[in-house]
Amino acid sequence: MTRSISIGSGSAYAADRLDWAQELADSGLVDYMGFDCLAERTMALAQIRRLGDETTGQDERMAEVMDRFAGYLRRGGKMIGNFGAANPAAAADDVVRGLKANGVSGVRIGVIHGDDVLDHVLDQDLELPEMGVTAQAISAQVVSANAYIGADPIVDLLHEGAQFVLGGRIADPSLYVAPIAYEMGWALDDWDKMGVATLVAHLLECGTHATGGNYVDPPYRVLDDIVRLGFPMAEVSEDELVITKLEGTGGAVDIGTMKTQLAYEIHDPAAYLTPDSTADFTNVWIEEIGPDRVRVGGATGRPRPDTLKVLVGVDQGWKVVTEISYG
């Protein structure tokens, strides 16, 4: 049997628009949709909401998510996202409520807990290097601590038949690494395969960054119809890795947009640290094979780090920020 998976990007941050993602889901071209809903600032805001009301702290778009993607789930599509933010249990309740409201039954929901490591940070009096103190020294101000967890629990839940998987601070690429590894039958300790999966994940995780949102710089770099960018999708098989987008949507999937996203936020291209692998992108190649279609390859990997990144929330009072936006 030839293994393959098609997976689309559904969200790149907590306030991302969902109509374009729904268009991709409803196209019938993707088996999975991945939703990254968090950043460090986003998690801080989620923790603030939860501190004010312990029933909140999840992604605030959940009702809209369920209304827009109920049909996709009804047709058998699978969704994976860190919708839980500071409160995965509340997000799971939203999913159940949304499925019932849209008359969808038979969807198995997988909920991942364990990223909340506040007790560990305080008990072990871990160092907070940016502040020059340990956690216990300012324990009254430390309100949260979340570890960036990887693909392992997602794969476990997919093996158990979950169709909708959500958690808290699941690392951005892991949302895509997991379904790729599961569908392709790749072992999570096959480090070169994990490097390949991480490459695909990294090109999808930032949504419309990969189709022009992080690329255009008029008049030097110009793309068509940038007010209606398509969300990226990947077609993965043992033979090739292809990144593309829906026909007729704006922006582009080409060497320029792919190279821009490839270099985005990875710090060291020879050692991109994730909870799933230490990916090496130094020999990655990108080839245009058609309109808005590129083939990529060349990623390798080494064992994942022994430790996980932890985001610690510290209440330092108030800061006033003034902002002016212009076009």
C-alpha positions, 0 to 999 in steps of 0.5 A, spaced: 500 500 500 502 506 498 502 511 504 500 518 503 497 524 506 494 531 504 494 536 510 492 543 510 494 549 514 487 552 518 490 557 523 497 560 524 495 564 530 489 566 535 485 571 531 487 568 524 481 568 520 477 562 519 473 563 512 479 561 508 481 555 512 474 553 511 475 554 503 481 549 504 477 544 508 471 544 504 475 543 497 475 535 499 483 536 497 485 535 505 485 529 509 487 533 515 487 540 518 492 543 523 491 549 527 496 553 530 493 558 535 498 560 540 504 564 541 507 567 547 503 573 548 497 569 546 498 564 552 499 570 556 493 573 554 489 566 555 492 565 562 489 572 564 482 570 562 483 564 566 485 567 572 479 571 571 474 566 570 477 558 571 472 556 566 475 560 560 482 560 557 481 556 551 481 559 544 476 564 543 474 562 536 471 555 538 464 556 537 466 559 530 471 553 529 465 548 530 460 552 526 465 552 520 468 545 520 462 541 522 461 539 515 468 537 514 468 533 520 462 530 518 465 528 512 471 524 516 476 530 516 481 530 521 483 536 525 489 537 530 490 544 534 492 547 540 485 550 541 486 549 549 491 554 550 490 555 558 484 550 558 484 544 554 478 541 558 474 548 556 476 547 549 474 540 549 467 542 552 466 547 546 467 542 541 462 537 544 457 543 544 459 545 537 458 538 534 451 537 538 449 544 535 451 542 528 448 535 529 454 531 528 455 525 531 460 519 532 466 524 532 471 521 537 475 527 541 482 526 544 484 531 549 492 532 551 493 535 558 500 535 561 503 542 558 501 545 565 508 544 569 507 550 574 508 545 580 514 542 577 517 549 576 516 552 583 518 545 586 524 545 582 525 552 583 527 553 576 532 558 573 528 564 570 534 566 566 531 573 563 530 575 570 536 573 573 532 569 579 529 563 580 522 561 580 521 561 588 524 568 589 518 571 585 513 565 587 507 570 588 508 573 581 509 566 577 502 565 575 503 559 569 508 555 566 507 551 560 512 546 556 512 545 549 510 538 548 511 534 541 507 529 537 507 523 541 501 524 544 497 526 538 500 520 534 497 516 540 490 519 540 490 518 532 492 510 533 486 510 538 481 513 533 481 520 535 478 525 529 479 531 533 485 532 537 486 538 541 491 540 547 494 546 550 501 548 548 503 543 543 509 546 539 507 549 532 510 544 528 508 538 532 501 539 530 503 537 523 509 532 524 504 527 528 499 526 523 504 525 517 508 520 522 502 517 523 499 516 516 506 515 513 508 509 518 514 513 520 517 511 527 518 517 532 525 516 533 527 515 526 530 522 526 531 523 519 524 522 517 522 526 523 527 532 520 523 531 513 516 531 517 518 537 521 520 541 514 513 540 511 510 542 518 515 548 518 512 550 511 505 550 513 505 552 521 505 559 519 499 559 514 499 565 509 506 566 511 508 561 506 503 564 500 506 571 500 504 574 507 511 574 509 514 575 503 511 581 499 515 588 499 512 592 494 515 595 489 520 590 490 517 583 491 509 583 488 504 578 488 497 578 485 491 578 489 494 579 496 488 581 499 485 573 498 491 569 500 490 561 500 492 557 506 498 552 504 497 545 504 502 539 503 501 532 499 506 527 502 508 521 500 514 516 500 516 519 493 515 526 494 513 532 498 509 537 495 507 544 497 501 548 494 495 552 495 488 552 492 487 554 485 484 561 484 486 563 491 491 569 491 499 570 493 503 564 491 507 558 492 514 558 489 521 558 491 521 565 493 515 564 498 518 557 500 525 560 502 522 566 506 518 561 510 524 556 511 528 561 514 523 564 519 524 563 526 528 557 526 535 560 529 540 555 527 538 552 520 543 546 522 539 545 528 532 547 529 530 544 536 523 542 536 520 537 541 520 531 536 527 532 533 533 536 532 532 538 524 537 540 519 535 544 514 542 546 511 541 541 505 534 543 503 532 544 496 526 547 493 523 546 486 518 549 482 514 543 478 508 547 476 503 553 478 503 554 485 506 547 486 513 546 489 517 540 491 521 540 497 526 535 500 533 534 503 531 535 510 535 530 515 534 530 523 538 528 529 535 526 536 530 531 539 533 535 545 533 532 552 529 538 555 523 541 553 522 549 552 517 552 558 514 558 557 513 561 564 508 567 566 510 572 571 505 578 573 509 584 573 504 589 573 502 594 568 505 597 562 502 602 557 503 601 550 501 606 544 500 604 537 499 607 530 498 603 524 499 605 517 499 602 510 
